[in-house]
Amino acid sequence: MKNFGKLCFSLFFCLIPFPTIFASDVDFQFFPNKFSLGEHAKLEVRAHGEKMFRALKTNIKQNGVRVRFIGSGTETQIINFKVSKSQILNFYVDTESEGTFKLPEVTVEYDNKTYTSPPTQFKVTKRSKHSQNQFFNPFPMEIDDEPSDESPEVSFHTNKSVFYKGEPIVGYYVLYYNGYRQPFLERDPNQSISFPYFLSETLRQVSVQIEPEVFRNNRLKKTLVYDKEIYGLTAIKPGRFQIGKTKFISGDSLRFNSLQETVDTTPASVTVLDLPPNKPNEFTGAIGNFKLNLTNFPKSIHQEETAYFEITIEGEGGYEGISPLSQSNPKIQLISQTKNKTFQKLDSGDYGFYSVVKFLYGYQTQSQGKIQVSPYLFSFFSLKENRYKTLSIQFPEMVVLPKKKRELQTLPKESNLPNPPSIFLLVFLAVLGVFSYLGYKSYTHTKQSKEFLEMVQSFGKKRNVFLADYLEKNGVPTEDSQLLSKLLGDHDIPTIENTFHKLSRLDRNKVLLIKNQLKTKE
């Protein structure tokens, strides 16, 4: 498809601007340059970086033009494998009359430097029959707009058209149209989506950005990505497939008398390759780039006790093909397993899937002496090297000590034993102990909550990926920084505090440990 090669994944906030006026570190983007009285245009000021960025004035009124600050946002983009971060200040611009106007100077401050918007002219026409703020006469007759005879098209796309079985990919829908002033697109809730021989899941806080206009069937058409549903897909069978077939409802949200129409989607044609032959015996379907770790393996243990140890497999790729290996040693048993997969920035700077899988094993010891457990082997198919790789863990030697002897404590025989305390005193001490414990627990809980909120307020507006990067730069482990980033999300303070109270004691201690680490850094 011509002009469709530049694909980027944008987290948290996506916007496709039209006219752009460039500055060195700050861009001023004003659109549209022509609108009706009663409607408004938008001024977007974008700073490329993470330094302090603010508007010097939030409300400006000059020569019949009013500029109002409406909020800020952040954006991370991956375009042609390059990651860029920016901060955004948004303004609404409107007028009190029709005519040709000049945008008042809007001044912002970034990294202690001031930037002023360049002179920009725009035109305001007479009030339309259905302005943005009009709620009366909801079914006007529009004779000024020329209807388009081109039908809209919805197509399903994937970031790869040829890939291996078990390799996760991203899928999304795009509306191609002409004639809509403001396109409306919703998936038909009565229709399911066809993903034959694929595992599918909806990705959170992920959206896709493409060019605002592309050539489609030799015609220039505008585009709209349906970013309410971005899918992570994993093929479970090789072959050629048509995926993403469903129905959408589209229309023009600015035309109150326009009819909504049902559009059949054009599915994506994909080729799923089978993995090469000669698979290692330990291979269970994992595809990506992983590493293997061993934790909590004891050096010694007493006879007839259970030795517990944990195997962690983590890295770039999905967890669908990672399974516990069948142990030839009957003394080793799988106790539990946890799997987690996120769509995030990888070490390479690109965005993709990152999985963490943990297996907890138990080893039953019967006889004394030294024990050497056979190495743990894990195989996966490396997409970077296009070959199978096998990782191994050599277990350290474990010493089985003699069985613990239980010592029976005997009370000394005394002829004159003191009288036991009265029942009333025992009840009083028990009640006093319970209330003391509850009071101490309430005091501790309140203190921890206060310390947690102080830490959250110190983060300012840092959230999600930016917060995780900030924490990792300050020495916080990746797993703990992701825990805190997910806990905060985009929620307000009351919601965050309520979520903190519902955390388990282990997770609450992890969050407070992060607070102590950051305090030490300061």
HUGINOR-V715958 format. One record per residue. RES is the residue in one small letter. SS is DSSP state (helix for helix, strand for strand, loop for the rest). PSI is psi in whole degrees, 0 to 359 (none if undefined). NEAR is the number of other C-alpha atoms within 12 Angstrom. Layout:
RES|SS|PSI|NEAR  RES|SS|PSI|NEAR
This chain:
m|loop|128|13  k|loop|140|15  n|loop|28|19  f|loop|17|22  g|loop|337|18  k|loop|102|22  l|loop|136|27  c|strand|145|32  f|strand|124|39  s|strand|129|35  l|strand|136|34  f|loop|322|29  f|loop|120|25  c|loop|142|28  l|loop|136|31  i|loop|100|25  p|loop|165|24  f|loop|259|20  p|loop|135|20  t|loop|129|22  i|strand|119|23  f|loop|142|20  a|loop|183|18  s|loop|293|16  d|loop|347|26  v|strand|132|34  d|strand|139|32  f|strand|120|36  q|strand|120|34  f|strand|128|36  f|strand|148|30  p|loop|167|26  n|loop|6|28  k|strand|124|26  f|strand|170|29  s|strand|154|29  l|loop|134|28  g|loop|346|23  e|loop|185|30  h|loop|157|33  a|strand|174|33  k|strand|134|32  l|strand|120|40  e|strand|123|41  v|strand|121|43  r|strand|126|40  a|strand|131|38  h|loop|93|28  g|loop|186|23  e|loop|18|27  k|loop|176|20  m|loop|130|21  f|strand|125|30  r|strand|160|30  a|strand|132|35  l|loop|329|20  k|loop|135|21  t|loop|344|23  n|strand|125|22  i|strand|134|24  k|strand|120|22  q|strand|127|19  n|loop|42|18  g|loop|6|20  v|strand|132|30  r|strand|132|28  v|strand|123|33  r|strand|131|27  f|strand|130|28  i|strand|354|20  g|strand|175|19  s|strand|166|23  g|strand|174|30  t|strand|159|36  e|strand|136|36  t|strand|126|38  q|strand|147|36  i|strand|104|31  i|strand|120|22  n|loop|43|16  f|loop|15|18  k|strand|131|18  v|strand|131|24  s|strand|145|27  k|strand|143|27  s|strand|158|32  q|strand|148|36  i|strand|132|35  l|strand|131|36  n|strand|137|33  f|strand|146|35  y|strand|142|30  v|strand|126|42  d|strand|173|42  t|strand|169|35  e|loop|351|24  s|loop|170|22  e|loop|162|23  g|strand|191|23  t|strand|129|24  f|strand|166|26  k|strand|132|27  l|loop|125|36  p|loop|157|30  e|loop|125|29  v|loop|122|39  t|strand|133|29  v|strand|164|32  e|strand|127|25  y|strand|124|29  d|loop|43|17  n|loop|18|13  k|strand|145|19  t|strand|143|23  y|strand|137|27  t|strand|140|27  s|loop|141|29  p|loop|163|23  p|loop|127|16  t|loop|129|25  q|strand|146|21  f|strand|162|29  k|strand|136|27  v|strand|120|29  t|strand|179|24  k|loop|157|20  r|loop|130|21  s|loop|168|24  k|loop|345|28  h|loop|76|26  s|loop|172|24  q|loop|333|23  n|loop|10|17  q|loop|128|19  f|loop|352|13  f|loop|159|12  n|loop|64|13  p|loop|354|19  f|loop|63|16  p|loop|160|19  m|loop|122|15  e|loop|115|17  i|loop|355|11  d|loop|330|11  d|loop|134|17  e|loop|122|13  p|loop|149|17  s|loop|139|14  d|loop|4|10  e|loop|128|15  s|loop|144|21  p|loop|159|34  e|strand|136|33  v|strand|127|38  s|strand|144|32  f|strand|132|37  h|strand|155|36  t|strand|155|32  n|loop|348|31  k|loop|140|24  s|loop|342|26  v|strand|124|22  f|strand|172|31  y|strand|156|33  k|loop|129|34  g|loop|353|36  e|loop|123|42  p|strand|140|43  i|strand|175|37  v|strand|135|38  g|strand|147|42  y|strand|160|42  y|strand|145|41  v|strand|132|45  l|strand|128|40  y|strand|128|38  y|strand|164|35  n|loop|144|29  g|loop|341|25  y|loop|132|31  r|loop|319|21  q|loop|101|20  p|strand|145|29  f|strand|131|30  l|strand|124|33  e|strand|143|30  r|strand|139|29  d|loop|115|20  p|loop|344|12  n|loop|357|12  q|loop|134|18  s|loop|170|16  i|loop|137|29  s|strand|111|22  f|loop|72|28  p|loop|129|26  y|loop|34|22  f|strand|141|33  l|strand|134|25  s|strand|148|27  e|strand|151|23  t|strand|127|22  l|loop|138|29  r|loop|145|23  q|loop|37|27  v|loop|137|38  s|strand|166|37  v|strand|139|42  q|strand|132|36  i|loop|182|36  e|loop|144|27  p|loop|336|27  e|strand|137|26  v|strand|161|25  f|strand|123|20  r|strand|115|23  n|loop|46|12  n|loop|19|10  r|strand|138|16  l|strand|122|21  k|strand|151|28  k|strand|159|28  t|strand|152|34  l|strand|121|36  v|strand|131|39  y|strand|89|32  d|strand|8|31  k|strand|336|21  e|strand|100|27  i|strand|131|33  y|strand|141|34  g|strand|124|35  l|strand|140|38  t|strand|120|38  a|strand|140|37  i|loop|5|27  k|loop|137|24  p|loop|158|23  g|strand|186|22  r|strand|132|22  f|strand|152|25  q|strand|114|26  i|strand|153|35  g|loop|12|39  k|strand|126|29  t|loop|197|28  k|strand|146|29  f|strand|160|33  i|strand|124|28  s|strand|163|32  g|strand|187|30  d|strand|114|26  s|loop|347|23  l|loop|357|29  r|loop|105|31  f|loop|340|25  n|loop|6|19  s|loop|151|25  l|loop|137|17  q|loop|145|23  e|strand|150|22  t|strand|131|24  v|strand|126|27  d|strand|135|25  t|strand|152|32  t|strand|112|26  p|loop|163|28  a|strand|139|30  s|strand|119|25  v|strand|154|33  t|strand|120|22  v|strand|119|30  l|strand|143|21  d|loop|151|22  l|loop|154|30  p|loop|157|19  p|loop|189|12  n|loop|48|12  k|loop|143|19  p|loop|155|21  n|loop|331|17  e|loop|356|26  f|strand|127|29  t|strand|9|25  g|strand|4|37  a|strand|134|42  i|strand|129|43  g|strand|224|37  n|strand|106|37  f|strand|166|34  k|strand|158|29  l|strand|133|28  n|strand|150|26  l|strand|132|26  t|strand|153|20  n|loop|33|19  f|loop|120|27  p|loop|147|24  k|loop|331|21  s|strand|157|24  i|strand|154|28  h|strand|155|25  q|loop|139|24  e|loop|12|19  e|loop|166|22  t|strand|127|22  a|strand|124|31  y|strand|139|28  f|strand|158|30  e|strand|132|31  i|strand|126|37  t|strand|127|32  i|strand|119|42  e|strand|155|34  g|strand|190|33  e|strand|123|36  g|strand|175|41  g|loop|162|40  y|loop|2|36  e|loop|328|32  g|loop|7|31  i|loop|116|38  s|loop|153|28  p|loop|141|34  l|loop|145|24  s|loop|123|19  q|loop|131|19  s|loop|338|12  n|loop|115|19  p|loop|346|14  k|loop|343|23  i|strand|122|25  q|strand|141|25  l|strand|123|26  i|strand|311|19  s|strand|165|18  q|strand|146|21  t|strand|143|22  k|strand|137|23  n|strand|135|25  k|strand|130|28  t|strand|156|33  f|strand|112|36  q|strand|178|36  k|strand|130|32  l|loop|173|23  d|loop|332|16  s|loop|349|16  g|loop|345|17  d|loop|171|24  y|strand|140|33  g|strand|194|32  f|strand|138|34  y|strand|126|33  s|strand|146|33  v|strand|121|32  v|strand|132|33  k|strand|132|29  f|strand|126|30  l|strand|124|26  y|strand|156|31  g|strand|138|26  y|strand|121|31  q|strand|123|25  t|loop|131|31  q|loop|315|21  s|loop|157|18  q|loop|165|20  g|strand|192|18  k|strand|138|20  i|strand|133|25  q|loop|108|20  v|loop|141|28  s|loop|148|18  p|loop|149|20  y|strand|126|32  l|strand|139|29  f|strand|128|35  s|strand|145|33  f|strand|164|44  f|strand|118|38  s|strand|119|28  l|loop|329|24  k|loop|319|16  e|loop|353|12  n|loop|45|16  r|strand|165|21  y|strand|144|29  k|strand|146|29  t|strand|126|26  l|strand|151|23  s|strand|154|22  i|strand|124|23  q|loop|116|18  f|loop|139|23  p|loop|161|21  e|loop|137|18  m|strand|133|26  v|strand|127|23  v|strand|114|27  l|strand|165|21  p|loop|157|18  k|loop|139|16  k|loop|137|13  k|loop|132|10  r|loop|120|6  e|loop|125|6  l|loop|123|6  q|loop|125|6  t|loop|137|6  l|loop|135|7  p|loop|141|8  k|loop|119|7  e|loop|140|7  s|loop|322|6  n|loop|86|7  l|loop|143|9  p|loop|155|7  n|loop|135|7  p|loop|154|9  p|loop|158|11  s|loop|158|10  i|helix|320|11  f|helix|317|11  l|helix|320|12  l|helix|317|13  v|helix|317|13  f|helix|316|14  l|helix|323|15  a|helix|315|14  v|helix|317|14  l|helix|320|14  g|helix|319|14  v|helix|312|14  f|helix|322|14  s|helix|318|14  y|helix|315|14  l|helix|320|14  g|helix|317|14  y|helix|319|14  k|helix|318|14  s|helix|318|15  y|helix|316|14  t|helix|317|14  h|helix|317|23  t|helix|319|17  k|helix|317|16  q|helix|319|26  s|helix|319|29  k|helix|317|20  e|helix|321|25  f|helix|315|35  l|helix|324|28  e|helix|320|20  m|helix|317|28  v|helix|317|34  q|helix|331|19  s|helix|341|18  f|loop|342|23  g|loop|233|16  k|loop|8|26  k|loop|124|29  r|loop|163|31  n|helix|236|34  v|helix|320|37  f|helix|320|36  l|helix|319|32  a|helix|317|31  d|helix|318|29  y|helix|316|26  l|helix|319|33  e|helix|325|22  k|helix|336|16  n|loop|18|21  g|loop|8|23  v|loop|131|30  p|loop|151|22  t|helix|318|27  e|helix|319|25  d|helix|321|28  s|helix|324|34  q|helix|323|35  l|helix|313|30  l|helix|323|42  s|helix|319|31  k|helix|326|25  l|helix|317|32  l|helix|314|35  g|loop|224|26  d|loop|26|25  h|loop|163|20  d|loop|174|17  i|helix|313|23  p|helix|318|15  t|helix|319|16  i|helix|318|25  e|helix|319|27  n|helix|320|17  t|helix|322|23  f|helix|319|34  h|helix|333|25  k|loop|356|16  l|loop|153|21  s|loop|164|12  r|helix|323|14  l|helix|312|14  d|helix|324|22  r|helix|320|26  n|helix|324|23  k|helix|316|26  v|helix|316|37  l|helix|330|32  l|helix|322|24  i|helix|319|33  k|helix|318|33  n|helix|323|21  q|helix|315|22  l|helix|323|26  k|helix|323|19  t|helix|321|12  k|helix|322|13  e|loop|none|10
